[in-house]
Amino acid sequence: MATYQSVAAALGDPTRLAIVERLARRPLPVGELAAGLPVSRPAVSLHLRVLREAGLVRDHREGTRRIYRLDPDGLAALREFLDGLWTSALAAFAEVAEESGTAERADPGTGTGQAPGAGPAGRTAGAGQVTGDGRGSSRNELD
């Protein structure tokens, strides 16, 4: 059975990652996988062995060729790990956001949660603006 550690370690090599990306499109024999990669066919075979041992690829014989394809079980191990990380990260974010929001809602200066000088709608009236009670405000009125 594949573990996320073995899968992550196998995908840490750029050549193996390129092989997995190609196999994600369709099953391929070693010769076609090797075409376009910057390594020899024997090197691709070694990379495929590492990917197979990590549980990421499966192979079967068709005549004299071996056809490789992705193993969904190996990818599932990595997906479960990443889903767990994502869930933890979102929970931590929600906790921080909630703590931050609670601190901002209770303004210690007024006890109302509003900024000092704010109107009924929680907004401060600037020059030429209308406050929540309908009164206009201008810089001259403050003199």
MODELLER restraints for C-alpha pairs under 7 A, 6 or more apart:
rsr = mdl.restraints
at = mdl.atoms
rsr.add(forms.Gaussian(group=physical.xy_distance, feature=features.Distance(at['CA:1:A'], at['CA:55:A']), mean=6.73, stdev=0.5))
rsr.add(forms.Gaussian(group=physical.xy_distance, feature=features.Distance(at['CA:2:A'], at['CA:54:A']), mean=5.81, stdev=0.5))
rsr.add(forms.Gaussian(group=physical.xy_distance, feature=features.Distance(at['CA:2:A'], at['CA:55:A']), mean=4.97, stdev=0.5))
rsr.add(forms.Gaussian(group=physical.xy_distance, feature=features.Distance(at['CA:2:A'], at['CA:74:A']), mean=5.18, stdev=0.5))
rsr.add(forms.Gaussian(group=physical.xy_distance, feature=features.Distance(at['CA:2:A'], at['CA:77:A']), mean=6.31, stdev=0.5))
rsr.add(forms.Gaussian(group=physical.xy_distance, feature=features.Distance(at['CA:3:A'], at['CA:77:A']), mean=5.71, stdev=0.5))
rsr.add(forms.Gaussian(group=physical.xy_distance, feature=features.Distance(at['CA:4:A'], at['CA:77:A']), mean=5.34, stdev=0.5))
rsr.add(forms.Gaussian(group=physical.xy_distance, feature=features.Distance(at['CA:4:A'], at['CA:78:A']), mean=4.70, stdev=0.5))
rsr.add(forms.Gaussian(group=physical.xy_distance, feature=features.Distance(at['CA:4:A'], at['CA:81:A']), mean=6.29, stdev=0.5))
rsr.add(forms.Gaussian(group=physical.xy_distance, feature=features.Distance(at['CA:6:A'], at['CA:54:A']), mean=5.23, stdev=0.5))
rsr.add(forms.Gaussian(group=physical.xy_distance, feature=features.Distance(at['CA:7:A'], at['CA:54:A']), mean=5.43, stdev=0.5))
rsr.add(forms.Gaussian(group=physical.xy_distance, feature=features.Distance(at['CA:7:A'], at['CA:56:A']), mean=6.84, stdev=0.5))
rsr.add(forms.Gaussian(group=physical.xy_distance, feature=features.Distance(at['CA:7:A'], at['CA:74:A']), mean=6.96, stdev=0.5))
rsr.add(forms.Gaussian(group=physical.xy_distance, feature=features.Distance(at['CA:7:A'], at['CA:78:A']), mean=6.54, stdev=0.5))
rsr.add(forms.Gaussian(group=physical.xy_distance, feature=features.Distance(at['CA:10:A'], at['CA:16:A']), mean=6.88, stdev=0.5))
rsr.add(forms.Gaussian(group=physical.xy_distance, feature=features.Distance(at['CA:10:A'], at['CA:50:A']), mean=6.60, stdev=0.5))
rsr.add(forms.Gaussian(group=physical.xy_distance, feature=features.Distance(at['CA:10:A'], at['CA:51:A']), mean=6.04, stdev=0.5))
rsr.add(forms.Gaussian(group=physical.xy_distance, feature=features.Distance(at['CA:10:A'], at['CA:54:A']), mean=6.52, stdev=0.5))
rsr.add(forms.Gaussian(group=physical.xy_distance, feature=features.Distance(at['CA:11:A'], at['CA:17:A']), mean=5.14, stdev=0.5))
rsr.add(forms.Gaussian(group=physical.xy_distance, feature=features.Distance(at['CA:16:A'], at['CA:47:A']), mean=6.00, stdev=0.5))
rsr.add(forms.Gaussian(group=physical.xy_distance, feature=features.Distance(at['CA:19:A'], at['CA:33:A']), mean=6.75, stdev=0.5))
rsr.add(forms.Gaussian(group=physical.xy_distance, feature=features.Distance(at['CA:23:A'], at['CA:69:A']), mean=5.64, stdev=0.5))
rsr.add(forms.Gaussian(group=physical.xy_distance, feature=features.Distance(at['CA:23:A'], at['CA:70:A']), mean=6.05, stdev=0.5))
rsr.add(forms.Gaussian(group=physical.xy_distance, feature=features.Distance(at['CA:24:A'], at['CA:70:A']), mean=6.54, stdev=0.5))
rsr.add(forms.Gaussian(group=physical.xy_distance, feature=features.Distance(at['CA:26:A'], at['CA:69:A']), mean=6.96, stdev=0.5))
rsr.add(forms.Gaussian(group=physical.xy_distance, feature=features.Distance(at['CA:27:A'], at['CA:67:A']), mean=6.33, stdev=0.5))
rsr.add(forms.Gaussian(group=physical.xy_distance, feature=features.Distance(at['CA:27:A'], at['CA:68:A']), mean=5.39, stdev=0.5))
rsr.add(forms.Gaussian(group=physical.xy_distance, feature=features.Distance(at['CA:27:A'], at['CA:69:A']), mean=4.44, stdev=0.5))
rsr.add(forms.Gaussian(group=physical.xy_distance, feature=features.Distance(at['CA:28:A'], at['CA:67:A']), mean=5.30, stdev=0.5))
rsr.add(forms.Gaussian(group=physical.xy_distance, feature=features.Distance(at['CA:28:A'], at['CA:68:A']), mean=5.39, stdev=0.5))
rsr.add(forms.Gaussian(group=physical.xy_distance, feature=features.Distance(at['CA:28:A'], at['CA:69:A']), mean=6.75, stdev=0.5))
rsr.add(forms.Gaussian(group=physical.xy_distance, feature=features.Distance(at['CA:29:A'], at['CA:65:A']), mean=6.54, stdev=0.5))
rsr.add(forms.Gaussian(group=physical.xy_distance, feature=features.Distance(at['CA:29:A'], at['CA:66:A']), mean=5.62, stdev=0.5))
rsr.add(forms.Gaussian(group=physical.xy_distance, feature=features.Distance(at['CA:29:A'], at['CA:67:A']), mean=4.37, stdev=0.5))
rsr.add(forms.Gaussian(group=physical.xy_distance, feature=features.Distance(at['CA:29:A'], at['CA:68:A']), mean=5.92, stdev=0.5))
rsr.add(forms.Gaussian(group=physical.xy_distance, feature=features.Distance(at['CA:30:A'], at['CA:41:A']), mean=6.96, stdev=0.5))
rsr.add(forms.Gaussian(group=physical.xy_distance, feature=features.Distance(at['CA:30:A'], at['CA:45:A']), mean=6.77, stdev=0.5))
rsr.add(forms.Gaussian(group=physical.xy_distance, feature=features.Distance(at['CA:31:A'], at['CA:41:A']), mean=6.58, stdev=0.5))
rsr.add(forms.Gaussian(group=physical.xy_distance, feature=features.Distance(at['CA:34:A'], at['CA:40:A']), mean=6.61, stdev=0.5))
rsr.add(forms.Gaussian(group=physical.xy_distance, feature=features.Distance(at['CA:34:A'], at['CA:41:A']), mean=5.28, stdev=0.5))
rsr.add(forms.Gaussian(group=physical.xy_distance, feature=features.Distance(at['CA:34:A'], at['CA:44:A']), mean=6.04, stdev=0.5))
rsr.add(forms.Gaussian(group=physical.xy_distance, feature=features.Distance(at['CA:51:A'], at['CA:57:A']), mean=5.80, stdev=0.5))
rsr.add(forms.Gaussian(group=physical.xy_distance, feature=features.Distance(at['CA:52:A'], at['CA:58:A']), mean=6.12, stdev=0.5))
rsr.add(forms.Gaussian(group=physical.xy_distance, feature=features.Distance(at['CA:55:A'], at['CA:71:A']), mean=6.60, stdev=0.5))
rsr.add(forms.Gaussian(group=physical.xy_distance, feature=features.Distance(at['CA:55:A'], at['CA:74:A']), mean=4.76, stdev=0.5))
rsr.add(forms.Gaussian(group=physical.xy_distance, feature=features.Distance(at['CA:56:A'], at['CA:70:A']), mean=5.78, stdev=0.5))
rsr.add(forms.Gaussian(group=physical.xy_distance, feature=features.Distance(at['CA:56:A'], at['CA:71:A']), mean=5.02, stdev=0.5))
rsr.add(forms.Gaussian(group=physical.xy_distance, feature=features.Distance(at['CA:56:A'], at['CA:74:A']), mean=4.70, stdev=0.5))
rsr.add(forms.Gaussian(group=physical.xy_distance, feature=features.Distance(at['CA:56:A'], at['CA:75:A']), mean=6.31, stdev=0.5))
rsr.add(forms.Gaussian(group=physical.xy_distance, feature=features.Distance(at['CA:57:A'], at['CA:68:A']), mean=6.51, stdev=0.5))
rsr.add(forms.Gaussian(group=physical.xy_distance, feature=features.Distance(at['CA:57:A'], at['CA:69:A']), mean=5.51, stdev=0.5))
rsr.add(forms.Gaussian(group=physical.xy_distance, feature=features.Distance(at['CA:57:A'], at['CA:70:A']), mean=4.33, stdev=0.5))
rsr.add(forms.Gaussian(group=physical.xy_distance, feature=features.Distance(at['CA:57:A'], at['CA:71:A']), mean=4.68, stdev=0.5))
rsr.add(forms.Gaussian(group=physical.xy_distance, feature=features.Distance(at['CA:58:A'], at['CA:68:A']), mean=5.71, stdev=0.5))
rsr.add(forms.Gaussian(group=physical.xy_distance, feature=features.Distance(at['CA:58:A'], at['CA:69:A']), mean=5.53, stdev=0.5))
rsr.add(forms.Gaussian(group=physical.xy_distance, feature=features.Distance(at['CA:58:A'], at['CA:70:A']), mean=6.16, stdev=0.5))
rsr.add(forms.Gaussian(group=physical.xy_distance, feature=features.Distance(at['CA:58:A'], at['CA:71:A']), mean=5.67, stdev=0.5))
rsr.add(forms.Gaussian(group=physical.xy_distance, feature=features.Distance(at['CA:59:A'], at['CA:66:A']), mean=6.15, stdev=0.5))
rsr.add(forms.Gaussian(group=physical.xy_distance, feature=features.Distance(at['CA:59:A'], at['CA:67:A']), mean=5.32, stdev=0.5))
rsr.add(forms.Gaussian(group=physical.xy_distance, feature=features.Distance(at['CA:59:A'], at['CA:68:A']), mean=4.34, stdev=0.5))
rsr.add(forms.Gaussian(group=physical.xy_distance, feature=features.Distance(at['CA:59:A'], at['CA:69:A']), mean=6.27, stdev=0.5))
rsr.add(forms.Gaussian(group=physical.xy_distance, feature=features.Distance(at['CA:60:A'], at['CA:66:A']), mean=5.48, stdev=0.5))
rsr.add(forms.Gaussian(group=physical.xy_distance, feature=features.Distance(at['CA:60:A'], at['CA:67:A']), mean=5.47, stdev=0.5))
rsr.add(forms.Gaussian(group=physical.xy_distance, feature=features.Distance(at['CA:60:A'], at['CA:68:A']), mean=6.83, stdev=0.5))
rsr.add(forms.Gaussian(group=physical.xy_distance, feature=features.Distance(at['CA:61:A'], at['CA:67:A']), mean=6.23, stdev=0.5))
rsr.add(forms.Gaussian(group=physical.xy_distance, feature=features.Distance(at['CA:105:A'], at['CA:113:A']), mean=4.70, stdev=0.5))
rsr.add(forms.Gaussian(group=physical.xy_distance, feature=features.Distance(at['CA:106:A'], at['CA:112:A']), mean=6.55, stdev=0.5))
rsr.add(forms.Gaussian(group=physical.xy_distance, feature=features.Distance(at['CA:106:A'], at['CA:113:A']), mean=4.39, stdev=0.5))
rsr.add(forms.Gaussian(group=physical.xy_distance, feature=features.Distance(at['CA:107:A'], at['CA:113:A']), mean=4.55, stdev=0.5))
rsr.add(forms.Gaussian(group=physical.xy_distance, feature=features.Distance(at['CA:107:A'], at['CA:114:A']), mean=6.46, stdev=0.5))
rsr.add(forms.Gaussian(group=physical.xy_distance, feature=features.Distance(at['CA:110:A'], at['CA:116:A']), mean=6.89, stdev=0.5))
rsr.add(forms.Gaussian(group=physical.xy_distance, feature=features.Distance(at['CA:114:A'], at['CA:122:A']), mean=5.69, stdev=0.5))
rsr.add(forms.Gaussian(group=physical.xy_distance, feature=features.Distance(at['CA:117:A'], at['CA:124:A']), mean=5.88, stdev=0.5))
rsr.add(forms.Gaussian(group=physical.xy_distance, feature=features.Distance(at['CA:118:A'], at['CA:124:A']), mean=4.12, stdev=0.5))
rsr.add(forms.Gaussian(group=physical.xy_distance, feature=features.Distance(at['CA:119:A'], at['CA:125:A']), mean=6.94, stdev=0.5))
rsr.add(forms.Gaussian(group=physical.xy_distance, feature=features.Distance(at['CA:119:A'], at['CA:131:A']), mean=5.88, stdev=0.5))
rsr.add(forms.Gaussian(group=physical.xy_distance, feature=features.Distance(at['CA:119:A'], at['CA:132:A']), mean=5.72, stdev=0.5))
rsr.add(forms.Gaussian(group=physical.xy_distance, feature=features.Distance(at['CA:120:A'], at['CA:132:A']), mean=5.39, stdev=0.5))
rsr.add(forms.Gaussian(group=physical.xy_distance, feature=features.Distance(at['CA:121:A'], at['CA:132:A']), mean=6.08, stdev=0.5))
rsr.add(forms.Gaussian(group=physical.xy_distance, feature=features.Distance(at['CA:125:A'], at['CA:131:A']), mean=5.51, stdev=0.5))
rsr.add(forms.Gaussian(group=physical.xy_distance, feature=features.Distance(at['CA:125:A'], at['CA:137:A']), mean=6.62, stdev=0.5))
rsr.add(forms.Gaussian(group=physical.xy_distance, feature=features.Distance(at['CA:126:A'], at['CA:137:A']), mean=6.51, stdev=0.5))
rsr.add(forms.Gaussian(group=physical.xy_distance, feature=features.Distance(at['CA:127:A'], at['CA:137:A']), mean=5.46, stdev=0.5))
rsr.add(forms.Gaussian(group=physical.xy_distance, feature=features.Distance(at['CA:127:A'], at['CA:138:A']), mean=4.28, stdev=0.5))
rsr.add(forms.Gaussian(group=physical.xy_distance, feature=features.Distance(at['CA:127:A'], at['CA:139:A']), mean=5.61, stdev=0.5))
rsr.add(forms.Gaussian(group=physical.xy_distance, feature=features.Distance(at['CA:128:A'], at['CA:136:A']), mean=6.43, stdev=0.5))
rsr.add(forms.Gaussian(group=physical.xy_distance, feature=features.Distance(at['CA:128:A'], at['CA:137:A']), mean=5.42, stdev=0.5))
rsr.add(forms.Gaussian(group=physical.xy_distance, feature=features.Distance(at['CA:128:A'], at['CA:138:A']), mean=5.23, stdev=0.5))
rsr.add(forms.Gaussian(group=physical.xy_distance, feature=features.Distance(at['CA:129:A'], at['CA:136:A']), mean=5.91, stdev=0.5))
rsr.add(forms.Gaussian(group=physical.xy_distance, feature=features.Distance(at['CA:129:A'], at['CA:137:A']), mean=5.76, stdev=0.5))
rsr.add(forms.Gaussian(group=physical.xy_distance, feature=features.Distance(at['CA:130:A'], at['CA:136:A']), mean=4.54, stdev=0.5))
rsr.add(forms.Gaussian(group=physical.xy_distance, feature=features.Distance(at['CA:130:A'], at['CA:137:A']), mean=6.30, stdev=0.5))
